[in-house]
Amino acid sequence: MIYNRLGDLTAAEKHLHLALDIHGLDRRRTRAIVLADLAGVRLRQGNADGAMSTWSDFLNCADGVRSVKVRAAIQDMSVRLRHFPDVPEAQELRTRAAALV
């Protein structure tokens, strides 16, 4: 996420993909947080469809996980999705997120 903060979104996305591909990254909490970060990077790149797809994967992974970081990521996602009031997928994600919190 350092690359994200520096504004190098291409490198940020690349390294988040590498993190997902690391053998052993099977802890649901860790994987969920990486997916949430990846969705945020994709949104900053202007790839709203990619962000929503990744947030869907994030919610699938986060289901049943009790974590302050996951809860914060869900709330952050919900706030960002408010910018897409006319997009059915965004509304569906917000509904799913509300059920998890």
Beta strands, then each sheet from edge to edge (+ up, - down):
end
